[in-house]
Amino acid sequence: MQLKFGVVVFPGSNCDDDLVHVLKNVLGCEVHKIWHKESNFDTYGRLDGVMLPGGFSYGDYLRSGAIANHSPIMQAVKAYAHAGGFVMGICNGFQILCESGLLPGALLRNEHQKFICKNIHLKTCTTQSMITEELSMERAYKIPIAHAEGRYYADPATISSLWENDQVLFQYCDERAQMTEDSNINGSTDAIAGICNETRNVYGMMPHPERAAEAILGNLDGLPIFQSIKKNLELAMVG
């Protein structure tokens, strides 16, 4: 059977088409855009995964993702996640998942108070997750970022828990996969760039793998993330 994804669209989302393209045309999955005012997923039948794309939901006029958390569709997203469904947020989607309480911590203004749009490097911290299983922990992955509020923060107890439970997925690093002061591009706590929840079905990351998933773009470093997702959801489907 073909995997079926829902991509939630909020006012101000601008990476939804990028995500739909990769899921549909690169991975060969069925994809449906889901408008934020919908209150459930009933129209779409069984969904194998729900994705929250990047952008500037509601113009980021309060805190990034804060207003989007109150959109009607988020009650369905929360129910889907609490039932064990796969949910992933990228950039603004990650901010929304933190604002909703589906992921711990918060995304604050970048350390130098500037919007950053450039290629950075990520180090994989674990392969024991649905989105990192196909990645190597021995190399750096070049992935684009585009955010003004990407500095991950959580209190010391939460940070300690994330590491103890193997929930830290990615850290910012240099091109040699080394951790340096300069490579922590936005000042995130422990250079954290992506995490998952304790039950390992809700995922968030600031960098944009959907912008690095095709040879025509000159960068395939984001593709293994999507290949990991597809592999694990297909296994869950037949299991």
Steps between C-alpha positions, in 0.01 A plus 500: 500500500606857433587716799266794557611827659318810611685834478338763721481850351469810719467864387863588430627148429741525208680165492192283462543456125867408545399230747213374285735477201756286685240272656306458175750526215819382665366237741192402299249546783142625496483848652213725607518862607296558815378856565542625857126563546411134459422334832578136418660270244180311414497614137833333433445157648805327642806724522842344548658828600426868562756768414512864612706704249716807536395858443368787708165383637282801582797722412684400820325800656501362854757223536579272209240224507309636799186606312508195272474282810144632541388412146216243494715239323744483790251313716497229235879506476530460877248216508679329211836533676364380835362193321851419376482651151814630330525880516791711379552876503768680302614853595173682574341157537754421774413829671130410487561155650688659790228762550240222503684297764549204267875560527686644801684829502466814292656677201632844589644787297836419347796591717601800289140612436528448125311292245736230367456344156791280393629146476622361831620157613330251727635214704274200556482422871303175479386255235234359733216702357258489209666795327869427558528124454649532150751767603864464604633628832848532350445784254349849476187567294465830317144629544356851447356708782277809481385633835511790743373301801691174481697504824385188682462547874380283787570504873797291623281214624330470162832512313638228726190288439528543123854366503423219745206382287689529169255763376756740349504428127733765360758754609651785300860424405766596246567327166722243677221409745691678777327710764636856514377828642453641150311195373221557755353745255210632709622436857273205574545324833751219441484597129177300474339514154236227527329283760222245543255424779545217751279260304696577181204577275516884502801666336621855452802658333591857400699430179315428174578150362231546233725764342785251467333186368559506122805488277365793294543716811862396528448347842364160602593516868137538611375200305607230752272662756199450274619152403516411870145625550368305203677180600375506857142594414486226234623249759233622742238464227578133434571424865 
